[in-house]
Amino acid sequence: MARRTAVLLVCLAAATACHQAETPPERPSPVPLTSHGFPPDTATARRELAGLTVAWGKNWETYKRAEFGETWSDETDAPGGRNGCDTRDDVLHRDLTVTDQGDPDACVPLSGVLHDPYTGKELPYSYRRASQIQTDHVVPLGAAWRAGAWAWTPEKRLTYANDLDVLLAVDKQANYDKSSKTPDKWKPRREYWCEYARRWTGIKAKYALTVTPPEKGALFEMLGTCG
């Protein structure tokens, strides 16, 4: 994977690591940046939610971010993996409304706007400036750990942490507020409840993760707002 040379530090979401960047690396070839049929439609999400195993979280005290491997690794078979661009760049490329793509083969646009799903804010992005945009694991790593990821292989945890189906570009403060909370403890703006619940449920189903009783109730409530 092409790597940037040092000039500008761009801090990443939910991690202390930073990129060092001078010019965007080349994107070798387009690859799907989401799985086919993801997120599930409302009817599918309701069926998936009904089929999830209900259990209280386990092993919360053993969670460490390092258990999920390298931050934004391209070396997985998840959507967007092995395409020559790191995961965070793939998320930006997918989620921004681009105002300047620069080199059309570049991994990340030079500038754009994020229409933040969690708050409804419009957040500007510039490749060479710090921004209010972070990359969020919709089902946070800590929540996934408690719901079954503690028993996974290191390879599966690395795949999960870099699966574009699990990730969204969002407002930094909302990401901090959410932390590792489940939907019974934190929700985005009401207008996004439907898609948020569909995404959360789809991730839990994809990775056979458990849900707690309050979490399941909150997800059913949020799916009830779908048209």
C-alpha positions in Angstrom: 0.0 0.0 0.0 1.3 3.4 -0.9 2.3 5.5 2.1 2.4 9.2 2.6 5.6 11.1 3.5 5.6 13.4 6.5 4.3 17.0 6.2 0.9 17.2 7.9 -0.6 15.2 10.8 -4.3 14.3 10.3 -5.6 12.9 13.6 -7.8 9.8 13.3 -11.1 9.0 15.0 -11.3 6.9 18.2 -7.5 6.3 18.1 -4.4 8.2 19.0 -2.6 7.3 15.8 -2.2 10.0 13.1 -1.6 10.0 9.4 1.4 11.8 8.0 0.7 13.2 4.6 2.1 15.2 1.7 0.3 14.0 -1.4 -2.5 11.4 -1.7 -1.4 7.9 -2.7 -2.7 6.4 -5.9 -5.8 4.3 -5.9 -4.9 1.3 -8.0 -8.4 0.3 -9.0 -12.0 0.8 -7.8 -13.4 -1.7 -5.4 -16.8 -2.0 -3.7 -16.8 0.2 -0.6 -19.8 -1.6 1.0 -21.2 -5.1 0.9 -24.1 -5.9 -1.5 -27.4 -5.4 0.3 -25.9 -3.4 3.2 -27.3 -1.9 5.2 -30.3 -4.3 5.2 -33.8 -2.9 4.4 -36.2 -2.5 7.3 -38.0 -5.8 6.9 -34.7 -7.7 6.7 -33.3 -5.8 9.7 -36.4 -6.7 11.8 -36.0 -10.3 10.9 -32.3 -10.2 11.7 -32.9 -8.5 15.0 -35.5 -11.0 16.0 -33.0 -13.8 15.3 -30.0 -12.4 17.3 -29.0 -14.1 20.5 -30.0 -12.1 23.5 -27.3 -12.1 26.2 -25.6 -9.7 28.6 -22.1 -8.6 27.6 -19.1 -10.5 28.8 -15.5 -9.9 29.5 -15.8 -6.1 29.4 -12.9 -5.8 31.8 -10.5 -7.5 29.3 -11.1 -5.1 26.4 -8.1 -3.4 24.8 -8.1 -1.5 21.5 -4.9 -3.3 20.5 -6.9 -6.6 20.4 -8.3 -5.4 17.1 -5.0 -5.0 15.4 -3.5 -2.2 13.2 -5.5 0.9 12.9 -7.0 1.3 9.4 -5.2 -1.7 7.9 -5.7 -2.4 4.2 -4.6 -6.0 4.7 -8.1 -7.6 5.2 -10.7 -9.2 2.9 -13.5 -6.9 4.2 -15.1 -4.5 1.7 -12.4 -2.0 0.6 -9.6 -4.3 1.7 -6.4 -4.8 -0.3 -7.1 -1.9 -2.7 -3.9 0.1 -2.0 -5.7 2.7 0.3 -6.0 2.6 4.0 -9.5 2.1 5.6 -10.0 5.7 6.8 -9.3 7.1 3.3 -11.8 4.7 1.9 -14.4 5.9 4.3 -13.8 9.5 3.4 -13.9 8.7 -0.3 -17.2 7.0 0.2 -18.9 9.4 2.6 -17.9 12.9 1.5 -19.6 15.0 -1.1 -16.4 15.8 -3.0 -15.7 19.3 -4.1 -12.2 18.7 -5.3 -11.1 15.1 -6.2 -7.7 16.2 -7.4 -6.2 13.1 -9.1 -9.1 10.9 -9.9 -7.0 7.9 -9.0 -6.1 9.2 -5.5 -7.2 7.4 -2.4 -8.7 10.5 -0.7 -10.3 13.6 -2.1 -8.5 17.0 -1.6 -11.7 18.7 -0.2 -15.3 18.0 0.3 -18.3 18.2 2.7 -19.6 15.6 5.1 -23.4 15.7 5.7 -23.0 14.2 9.2 -25.6 11.5 9.7 -25.5 11.7 13.5 -26.1 15.4 13.9 -27.3 16.7 10.5 -24.4 19.2 10.4 -22.5 20.0 7.3 -18.8 19.6 8.0 -16.1 20.9 5.6 -13.1 18.7 4.9 -9.7 19.7 3.5 -6.8 17.3 3.0 -4.3 19.6 4.4 -6.2 20.9 7.4 -7.5 19.4 10.7 -11.3 18.8 10.6 -14.2 18.0 12.8 -14.7 14.7 11.0 -13.8 11.4 12.6 -14.3 7.7 11.6 -16.7 5.8 13.8 -17.3 2.1 14.3 -21.1 2.1 14.3 -21.0 -0.9 16.6 -18.0 0.2 18.6 -15.1 -2.1 19.2 -15.7 -2.2 22.9 -19.4 -3.1 22.3 -18.4 -5.7 19.8 -15.9 -7.2 22.3 -18.6 -7.5 25.0 -21.0 -9.1 22.4 -18.7 -11.9 21.3 -15.6 -10.5 19.7 -13.6 -11.4 22.8 -13.7 -15.0 21.5 -12.6 -14.2 17.9 -9.3 -14.8 16.3 -7.0 -11.8 15.9 -7.5 -12.0 12.1 -11.3 -11.7 12.5 -11.0 -8.8 14.9 -8.7 -7.0 12.4 -11.3 -7.6 9.6 -14.1 -6.2 11.8 -12.1 -3.1 12.7 -11.5 -2.3 9.0 -14.8 -3.5 7.5 -16.4 -0.5 5.7 -19.8 -1.8 6.5 -19.0 -1.1 10.2 -17.6 2.4 9.6 -19.0 5.9 9.0 -17.5 9.3 8.8 -19.2 11.4 11.5 -19.0 14.6 13.6 -16.1 14.3 16.1 -18.1 15.5 19.2 -20.9 13.1 18.5 -18.4 10.3 18.2 -16.9 11.2 21.5 -20.4 11.4 23.1 -21.3 8.0 21.7 -18.1 6.3 22.8 -18.8 2.5 23.1 -22.5 3.0 24.1 -25.2 0.7 22.7 -28.5 2.3 21.3 -30.3 2.0 24.6 -27.7 4.5 26.0 -27.0 6.7 23.0 -28.9 7.6 19.8 -28.2 9.9 16.9 -30.7 12.6 15.8 -34.2 11.1 15.4 -34.1 11.5 11.6 -31.3 9.0 11.5 -32.8 6.4 13.9 -34.1 4.2 11.1 -30.8 3.9 9.2 -28.7 3.7 12.4 -30.8 0.8 13.7 -30.6 -1.0 10.3 -26.8 -0.6 10.2 -26.4 -1.6 13.8 -28.6 -4.7 13.4 -26.9 -5.6 10.1 -23.5 -5.5 11.7 -24.6 -7.6 14.6 -26.1 -10.2 12.3 -23.2 -10.2 9.9 -20.8 -11.0 12.7 -23.2 -13.1 14.9 -22.8 -10.8 17.8 -25.3 -10.8 20.7 -27.6 -8.1 21.9 -28.6 -7.2 25.4 -32.3 -7.0 26.3 -32.3 -3.1 26.5 -30.3 -2.8 23.3 -32.8 -5.0 21.4 -35.7 -3.0 22.7 -34.1 0.3 21.6 -33.4 -1.1 18.2 -37.0 -2.3 17.7 -38.1 1.2 18.8 -35.8 2.9 16.3 -36.8 0.6 13.4 -40.4 1.6 14.2 -39.5 5.1 12.8 -38.7 3.6 9.3 -41.2 4.6 6.6 
